[in-house]
Amino acid sequence: MKAWILIGALLFGSHAIAATPAATRTEVTQLMAAVDKSGCKFSRNGSWYSAAEARAHLQKKFDYLDKKDMLTTTESFIEKGASTSSMSGKPYEMQCPGKPAVSSAAWLTAELTRLRQK
């Protein structure tokens, strides 16, 4: 009986540890808002999308990774969900008005740095 209690505690405990931390959720929410407000275009699999469409797509990716307990930091979200297409493997890009396109990973990392400096 004690073994089953220990196994249950370990399984429950590991699930609790694997959950996306609240600080990460907050930062990802802030990044999503920054994408939405940016006025930038978002390239995915050879097509360009609006900032609002980018936010919606990235939110779906966050929700999936969160459900699978695959996120520990905001950087892990950028790496696993917001930098390349899981379908094609092609990198995502952001192009802001009057600026050349950059990888979404670079844009989001720079934005995260800015958010953390506030």
C-alpha positions in Angstrom: 0.0 0.0 0.0 2.8 2.4 0.9 4.3 1.8 -2.6 1.1 2.9 -4.3 0.9 6.0 -2.2 4.5 6.8 -3.1 3.9 6.2 -6.8 0.8 8.4 -6.7 2.7 11.1 -4.9 5.5 11.0 -7.4 3.2 11.0 -10.4 1.1 13.9 -9.0 4.3 15.7 -7.9 5.9 15.4 -11.3 2.8 16.8 -13.0 2.8 19.8 -10.7 6.4 20.4 -11.3 6.0 20.2 -15.1 3.1 22.7 -15.3 4.0 26.0 -17.0 5.1 28.4 -14.3 3.0 31.5 -13.6 5.8 33.9 -14.4 6.2 32.2 -17.8 2.5 32.5 -18.5 2.6 36.2 -17.7 5.6 36.8 -19.9 4.1 34.9 -22.8 0.9 36.8 -22.4 2.9 40.0 -22.6 4.7 38.8 -25.7 1.5 37.9 -27.4 0.1 41.4 -26.6 3.3 42.9 -28.0 3.0 40.9 -31.3 -0.7 42.0 -31.5 0.2 45.7 -31.0 3.3 45.7 -33.2 1.8 46.3 -36.6 4.3 43.8 -37.9 3.6 41.1 -40.4 4.3 37.4 -39.6 5.6 34.9 -42.1 4.7 31.3 -41.7 5.3 28.6 -44.3 5.8 31.2 -47.1 2.8 33.3 -46.4 2.5 36.6 -44.5 -0.1 37.2 -41.9 -1.3 40.2 -39.8 -0.1 40.7 -36.2 -3.5 39.6 -34.9 -3.3 36.4 -37.0 0.2 35.8 -35.6 -1.0 36.2 -32.1 -3.8 33.7 -32.6 -1.4 31.2 -34.2 1.2 31.6 -31.4 -1.6 31.3 -28.8 -2.6 27.9 -30.3 1.0 26.8 -30.1 1.3 28.0 -26.5 -1.9 26.2 -25.6 -0.7 22.9 -27.1 2.8 23.1 -25.5 1.2 24.1 -22.2 -1.2 21.2 -22.3 1.7 18.8 -22.9 3.6 20.3 -20.0 6.5 21.2 -22.3 7.2 24.8 -21.1 9.4 25.8 -18.3 10.5 29.3 -19.3 9.4 32.0 -21.8 12.6 31.1 -23.8 11.4 27.5 -24.0 8.1 28.8 -25.6 10.1 30.9 -28.1 12.3 27.9 -29.0 9.7 25.2 -29.1 6.6 27.1 -30.4 7.3 30.5 -31.7 10.4 30.2 -33.9 9.7 27.5 -36.5 6.7 25.7 -38.1 6.1 22.3 -36.6 4.7 21.2 -39.9 7.4 22.3 -42.3 10.3 23.1 -40.1 10.7 26.5 -41.8 11.6 29.5 -39.5 8.9 32.1 -38.7 9.8 35.7 -39.5 8.5 39.1 -38.3 8.6 42.2 -40.6 7.8 45.5 -38.9 7.0 48.6 -40.9 10.1 50.2 -42.5 12.4 47.4 -41.3 13.7 44.2 -42.9 12.3 40.9 -41.9 14.0 39.1 -38.9 13.4 35.7 -37.4 10.6 35.6 -35.0 12.9 34.1 -32.4 15.2 37.2 -32.6 12.2 39.6 -32.5 10.5 37.8 -29.6 13.8 37.5 -27.6 14.5 41.2 -28.1 10.9 42.0 -27.0 11.3 39.7 -24.0 14.5 41.5 -23.0 12.6 44.9 -23.3 9.7 43.6 -21.2 12.0 42.4 -18.5 13.8 45.7 -18.3 10.6 47.6 -17.5 
